[in-house]
Amino acid sequence: MKKQYNTRAILASLLICGFVGMFSETALNIAMTNLMEVFEISAATAQWLTTGFLLTLGILMPMSGLLLQRFTTRQLFTGSLISLIMGTLIAALAINFEMLMFARVLQAAGMALLLPLMFNTILVIYPPEKRGAAMGFVGLVIMFAPATGPTIGGLLIEYLTWHYIFWFSLPFLVIGLLVGLKYLENVTDVTKPRIDLLSIALSTLGFGGVVFGFSKAGEGSEGWGSAVVVTSIIVGLLALVLFILRQNVMRDPMMNLGVFKYPMYVVGLLMVLTCMLIIMSSMIILPMFLQTGAGLSVFTAGLMLLPGSALNGILSPRMGHLFDKYGPKWLVIPGLVIVAVMLWFFTTLSPASSVAFIVALHIGLMVGVGMIWMPAQT
């Protein structure tokens, strides 16, 4: 007989914590200009607040499978929340760039543990016929949280200071931790697999090198032709090749790459990757275009992105129910058509484009992404 869990309380706890973690990432992005003035740092230095966050995620995330087998659900949840809460508190109290940078690494470490734990726990506690709806709520968090970041962040910076981005987040993390400690149970078996230090080293060098190279290339001062960028990406790719070869010959691999034998898994993964690229790039490029090209304020730019992202978040659980009822094909194919059409219209934008036209395109893009992402992820 399948064990009964308090699914609503467990889901609420994980979603609250995931929401706050994703929110603080994009809320800080909109404060970059403000932080450069306050700390008297260059754009390239300020960029490290994002680069460091992504680098930590890139290094720790591939190890999550190993950690899920070595520690209980409650231990990983508690560890990730302590790291997130400590990082958020230090960021709220930060008086210099170094202190804020250290806080961002702590936050990223917490998120690197929390996100895989959230997906894994939901897939265990929900039966297959209800997973679509549950993953729809995860979609709400992953889409809606980063989208509200610029709007709420812009509002807080306009009337208070950037510190309040973190003070705003802190109580929600504490509530999420308390709810999780009360209701979250250990849902996976601890098998204590052997730790392969070479796999960890290759994974760290591989994923870390590629993320670092791409991040440095994004800093205007470096560019793709830089020796640092080219070297780190080449070293990273070579390490990834060696990592893949090692996983294929190990009896108990750190990351089981056998899943790539299933075409449906590969297609789903590529769709999730495409959706995340579209979401993340649009959240960086559109605000920059709206502020520098169209000459709008930070807060106005944030507000313009809110309807599309909010609608995406609201529709995600509905898409989940439709997935449970009809399967992925009837959502994904129309979603791909909508996204393709919206992206084509985005290529026609100019500073003279009307606000209503840009908002309508963004709404269409986010609805299309929601139709693809949730079924593909599930």
C-alpha positions as CSV (number, residue, x, y, z in Angstrom):
1,M,0.0,0.0,0.0
2,K,1.3,3.4,-1.0
3,K,2.2,5.7,1.9
4,Q,-0.1,8.7,2.3
5,Y,1.6,12.1,2.6
6,N,0.2,15.6,3.5
7,T,0.8,16.6,-0.1
8,R,-0.7,20.1,0.2
9,A,1.5,21.1,3.1
10,I,4.6,19.6,1.6
11,L,3.9,21.3,-1.8
12,A,3.2,24.6,-0.1
13,S,6.4,24.6,1.8
14,L,8.6,23.7,-1.2
15,L,6.8,26.3,-3.4
16,I,7.1,29.1,-0.9
17,C,10.9,28.5,-0.6
18,G,11.4,28.0,-4.4
19,F,9.4,31.2,-5.1
20,V,11.5,33.4,-2.8
21,G,14.8,31.9,-4.1
22,M,13.8,32.6,-7.8
23,F,12.4,36.0,-6.9
24,S,15.6,37.3,-5.3
25,E,17.6,36.3,-8.3
26,T,15.8,38.6,-10.8
27,A,14.9,41.3,-8.2
28,L,18.7,41.9,-7.7
29,N,19.3,42.1,-11.4
30,I,17.2,45.3,-11.7
31,A,19.3,46.8,-8.8
32,M,22.6,46.5,-10.6
33,T,22.9,50.1,-11.6
34,N,22.0,51.2,-8.1
35,L,24.6,48.8,-6.6
36,M,27.4,50.1,-8.9
37,E,26.8,53.6,-7.5
38,V,26.5,52.6,-3.9
39,F,29.6,50.3,-3.8
40,E,31.5,52.3,-6.5
41,I,32.2,49.3,-8.6
42,S,32.3,48.7,-12.4
43,A,29.6,47.0,-14.4
44,A,32.0,44.0,-14.9
45,T,32.4,43.7,-11.1
46,A,28.7,44.0,-10.4
47,Q,28.0,41.3,-13.0
48,W,29.7,38.8,-10.6
49,L,26.7,39.0,-8.3
50,T,24.9,37.1,-11.1
51,T,27.9,35.2,-12.5
52,G,28.9,33.9,-9.0
53,F,25.3,32.8,-8.4
54,L,25.1,30.9,-11.7
55,L,28.6,29.4,-11.3
56,T,27.6,28.0,-7.9
57,L,24.4,26.5,-9.3
58,G,26.4,25.1,-12.3
59,I,28.8,23.3,-10.0
60,L,26.4,22.0,-7.3
61,M,23.4,21.1,-9.4
62,P,25.0,18.1,-11.2
63,M,25.9,16.6,-7.8
64,S,22.2,16.8,-6.5
65,G,21.5,13.2,-7.7
66,L,24.4,11.9,-5.5
67,L,23.3,14.1,-2.5
68,L,19.6,12.8,-2.8
69,Q,20.9,9.3,-2.4
70,R,23.3,10.1,0.5
71,F,21.0,12.3,2.7
72,T,17.4,12.1,3.8
73,T,14.8,14.5,2.3
74,R,14.5,16.4,5.6
75,Q,18.3,16.7,6.0
76,L,18.6,18.2,2.4
77,F,15.6,20.5,2.9
78,T,16.9,21.8,6.2
79,G,20.4,22.3,4.8
80,S,19.2,24.1,1.7
81,L,16.9,26.4,3.8
82,I,19.6,27.2,6.3
83,S,21.9,28.2,3.4
84,L,19.2,30.3,1.8
85,I,18.2,32.0,5.0
86,M,21.8,32.8,6.1
87,G,22.6,34.1,2.6
88,T,19.5,36.3,2.5
89,L,20.2,37.7,6.0
90,I,23.8,38.4,5.2
91,A,22.7,40.1,1.9
92,A,20.1,42.2,3.8
93,L,22.9,43.4,6.2
94,A,25.6,43.8,3.5
95,I,27.7,46.9,3.8
96,N,30.2,46.2,1.0
97,F,30.4,44.2,-2.3
98,E,32.4,41.3,-0.8
99,M,29.8,40.7,1.9
100,L,27.0,40.7,-0.7
101,M,29.0,38.4,-3.0
102,F,29.5,35.9,-0.2
103,A,25.7,36.0,0.5
104,R,24.9,35.3,-3.1
105,V,27.1,32.2,-3.1
106,L,25.2,30.9,0.0
107,Q,21.9,31.6,-1.6
108,A,22.9,29.8,-4.8
109,A,24.1,26.8,-2.8
110,G,20.7,26.6,-1.1
111,M,18.8,26.9,-4.5
112,A,21.1,24.2,-6.0
113,L,19.9,21.7,-3.4
114,L,16.3,22.9,-3.2
115,L,15.3,22.8,-6.9
116,P,16.2,19.1,-7.6
117,L,14.7,18.2,-4.1
118,M,11.4,20.0,-5.0
119,F,11.1,18.1,-8.4
120,N,12.1,14.7,-6.9
121,T,9.8,15.0,-3.8
122,I,6.7,16.0,-6.0
123,L,7.3,13.1,-8.4
124,V,7.4,10.7,-5.3
125,I,4.4,12.0,-3.3
126,Y,2.0,12.4,-6.3
127,P,0.6,9.5,-8.3
128,P,1.3,9.7,-12.1
129,E,-2.3,10.8,-12.9
130,K,-1.9,13.9,-10.7
131,R,1.7,14.9,-11.5
132,G,0.7,17.2,-14.3
133,A,-1.4,19.4,-11.9
134,A,1.4,19.4,-9.3
135,M,4.1,20.3,-11.8
136,G,1.7,23.1,-13.0
137,F,2.2,24.7,-9.6
138,V,5.9,24.3,-9.9
139,G,5.6,26.1,-13.3
140,L,3.8,28.9,-11.5
141,V,6.8,29.4,-9.2
142,I,9.5,29.0,-11.8
143,M,7.8,31.4,-14.3
144,F,6.0,33.9,-12.0
145,A,8.7,34.4,-9.3
146,P,11.5,35.7,-11.6
147,A,8.8,37.8,-13.4
148,T,7.7,39.6,-10.3
149,G,11.3,40.3,-9.2
150,P,11.9,43.3,-11.5
151,T,8.5,44.9,-10.6
152,I,8.7,44.5,-6.8
153,G,12.5,45.1,-6.9
154,G,11.9,48.4,-8.8
155,L,9.2,49.5,-6.4
156,L,11.4,48.7,-3.3
157,I,14.5,50.5,-4.8
158,E,12.3,53.5,-5.7
159,Y,10.9,54.0,-2.2
160,L,13.3,52.2,0.1
161,T,16.8,50.7,-0.6
162,W,18.0,47.6,-2.3
163,H,18.5,45.9,1.1
164,Y,14.7,45.5,1.4
165,I,14.7,43.0,-1.5
166,F,16.3,40.6,1.0
167,W,14.3,41.8,4.1
168,F,11.2,41.2,2.0
169,S,12.2,37.6,1.2
170,L,13.4,36.6,4.7
171,P,10.1,36.0,6.5
172,F,8.8,33.8,3.7
173,L,11.8,31.6,3.9
174,V,11.4,31.2,7.6
175,I,7.7,30.3,7.2
176,G,8.6,27.8,4.4
177,L,11.2,26.2,6.7
178,L,8.8,25.9,9.7
179,V,6.0,24.4,7.5
180,G,8.5,21.9,5.9
181,L,9.9,20.8,9.3
182,K,6.4,20.1,10.5
183,Y,5.0,18.3,7.5
184,L,7.9,17.2,5.2
185,E,8.7,13.5,5.5
186,N,11.6,11.4,4.1
187,V,10.3,10.2,0.7
188,T,13.4,8.6,-0.7
189,D,15.7,5.7,0.4
190,V,19.2,6.6,1.5
191,T,21.5,4.2,-0.3
192,K,24.9,5.8,0.5
193,P,26.5,5.3,-2.9
194,R,30.3,5.5,-3.2
195,I,31.6,9.0,-3.8
196,D,33.8,9.1,-6.9
197,L,36.2,12.1,-6.4
198,L,37.3,12.1,-10.0
199,S,33.7,12.4,-11.2
200,I,33.1,15.3,-8.8
201,A,36.3,17.0,-10.0
202,L,35.4,16.6,-13.7
203,S,31.9,17.8,-13.1
204,T,33.0,20.9,-11.2
205,L,35.6,21.7,-13.9
206,G,33.3,20.9,-16.8
207,F,30.1,22.7,-15.8
208,G,31.9,25.4,-13.9
209,G,34.3,26.1,-16.8
210,V,31.4,26.4,-19.4
211,V,29.3,28.6,-17.1
212,F,32.3,30.8,-16.3
213,G,33.3,31.2,-19.9
214,F,29.8,32.1,-21.1
215,S,29.4,34.6,-18.2
216,K,32.8,36.3,-18.9
217,A,31.8,36.5,-22.6
218,G,28.7,38.4,-21.5
219,E,30.8,41.1,-19.8
220,G,31.4,43.8,-22.4
221,S,35.1,44.1,-21.5
222,E,35.8,40.4,-22.4
223,G,33.8,39.2,-25.4
224,W,34.0,35.9,-27.2
225,G,37.5,36.4,-28.5
226,S,39.1,36.8,-25.1
227,A,41.7,34.2,-24.1
228,V,40.1,33.7,-20.7
229,V,36.7,33.0,-22.3
230,V,38.0,30.6,-25.0
231,T,40.3,28.7,-22.5
232,S,37.6,28.2,-19.8
233,I,35.0,27.0,-22.4
234,I,37.5,24.6,-24.0
235,V,38.7,23.2,-20.7
236,G,35.1,23.0,-19.5
237,L,34.0,21.0,-22.6
238,L,37.0,18.7,-22.4
239,A,36.3,18.0,-18.8
240,L,32.6,17.3,-19.7
241,V,33.7,14.8,-22.4
242,L,35.9,13.0,-19.8
243,F,33.0,13.2,-17.3
244,I,30.6,11.5,-19.7
245,L,33.1,8.8,-20.7
246,R,33.7,8.1,-17.0
247,Q,30.0,7.9,-16.1
248,N,29.4,5.4,-18.9
249,V,32.0,2.9,-17.6
250,M,31.1,3.2,-13.9
251,R,28.8,0.6,-12.2
252,D,27.2,3.3,-10.0
253,P,27.6,6.6,-11.9
254,M,27.3,9.9,-10.2
255,M,24.9,11.0,-13.0
256,N,23.1,8.2,-14.9
257,L,23.3,9.2,-18.6
258,G,21.4,6.1,-19.7
259,V,18.2,8.3,-19.7
260,F,19.4,9.8,-23.0
261,K,18.5,6.4,-24.6
262,Y,14.8,7.5,-24.4
263,P,13.8,9.8,-27.3
264,M,10.8,11.3,-25.4
265,Y,13.2,12.3,-22.5
266,V,15.6,14.0,-24.9
267,V,12.8,15.9,-26.7
268,G,11.3,17.0,-23.4
269,L,14.8,18.1,-22.2
270,L,15.4,20.1,-25.3
271,M,12.0,21.8,-25.0
272,V,12.6,22.7,-21.3
273,L,16.1,24.1,-22.3
274,T,14.5,26.2,-25.1
275,C,11.8,27.5,-22.8
276,M,14.3,28.5,-20.1
277,L,16.5,30.2,-22.7
278,I,13.5,32.2,-24.0
279,I,12.3,33.2,-20.5
280,M,15.7,34.2,-19.1
281,S,16.9,36.0,-22.2
282,S,13.6,37.9,-22.6
283,M,13.8,38.9,-18.9
284,I,17.3,40.5,-19.5
285,I,16.9,41.9,-23.0
286,L,13.4,43.3,-22.8
287,P,14.0,45.4,-19.6
288,M,17.2,46.7,-21.2
289,F,15.5,47.6,-24.4
290,L,12.5,49.2,-22.6
291,Q,14.9,51.3,-20.4
292,T,17.6,52.3,-22.9
293,G,15.8,52.0,-26.2
294,A,12.3,53.2,-25.3
295,G,13.5,55.5,-22.4
296,L,11.1,54.1,-19.8
297,S,11.8,53.9,-16.0
298,V,12.9,50.8,-14.2
299,F,9.5,50.4,-12.5
300,T,7.5,51.0,-15.8
301,A,9.6,48.4,-17.6
302,G,9.0,45.9,-14.7
303,L,5.2,46.6,-14.9
304,M,5.1,46.0,-18.6
305,L,6.5,42.5,-18.2
306,L,4.1,41.7,-15.3
307,P,0.9,40.8,-17.3
308,G,2.5,38.2,-19.5
309,S,4.4,36.6,-16.6
310,A,1.4,36.7,-14.3
311,L,-0.9,35.1,-16.9
312,N,1.8,32.4,-17.5
313,G,1.9,31.7,-13.7
314,I,-1.9,31.6,-13.4
315,L,-2.3,29.3,-16.4
316,S,0.4,26.8,-15.4
317,P,-1.8,24.8,-13.0
318,R,-4.6,24.8,-15.7
319,M,-2.1,23.5,-18.2
320,G,-1.2,20.8,-15.7
321,H,-4.9,19.7,-15.5
322,L,-5.1,19.7,-19.3
323,F,-1.9,17.6,-19.5
324,D,-3.4,15.0,-17.1
325,K,-6.5,14.8,-19.2
326,Y,-5.2,14.9,-22.8
327,G,-1.5,14.3,-22.7
328,P,1.4,16.5,-23.9
329,K,0.9,16.6,-27.7
330,W,-2.2,18.8,-27.8
331,L,-0.5,21.5,-25.6
332,V,3.1,21.4,-26.9
333,I,2.5,21.7,-30.7
334,P,0.1,24.7,-30.5
335,G,2.5,26.2,-27.9
336,L,5.5,25.9,-30.3
337,V,3.5,27.6,-33.1
338,I,2.5,30.5,-30.8
339,V,6.1,31.0,-29.5
340,A,7.5,30.9,-33.0
341,V,5.0,33.6,-34.2
342,M,5.6,35.8,-31.2
343,L,9.4,35.6,-31.6
344,W,9.1,36.6,-35.2
345,F,7.0,39.7,-34.3
346,F,9.7,40.5,-31.6
347,T,12.2,40.9,-34.4
348,T,10.2,43.8,-35.8
349,L,10.3,45.9,-32.5
350,S,11.8,49.4,-32.6
351,P,11.8,52.3,-30.0
352,A,8.7,53.6,-31.8
353,S,6.7,50.4,-31.1
354,S,3.7,51.0,-28.8
355,V,3.6,49.9,-25.2
356,A,0.4,47.9,-25.9
357,F,2.0,46.0,-28.8
358,I,5.1,45.0,-26.7
359,V,2.9,44.0,-23.7
360,A,0.6,41.9,-26.1
361,L,3.7,40.2,-27.6
362,H,5.1,39.3,-24.2
363,I,1.7,37.9,-23.1
364,G,1.5,35.7,-26.2
365,L,5.1,34.5,-25.7
366,M,4.5,33.6,-22.0
367,V,1.3,31.8,-22.8
368,G,3.0,29.8,-25.5
369,V,6.0,29.0,-23.2
370,G,3.5,27.8,-20.5
371,M,1.9,25.4,-23.0
372,I,5.3,23.9,-23.8
373,W,7.3,24.0,-20.5
374,M,4.9,22.3,-18.1
375,P,4.1,19.1,-20.2
376,A,7.8,18.9,-21.3
377,Q,9.0,19.2,-17.7
378,T,6.5,16.6,-16.4
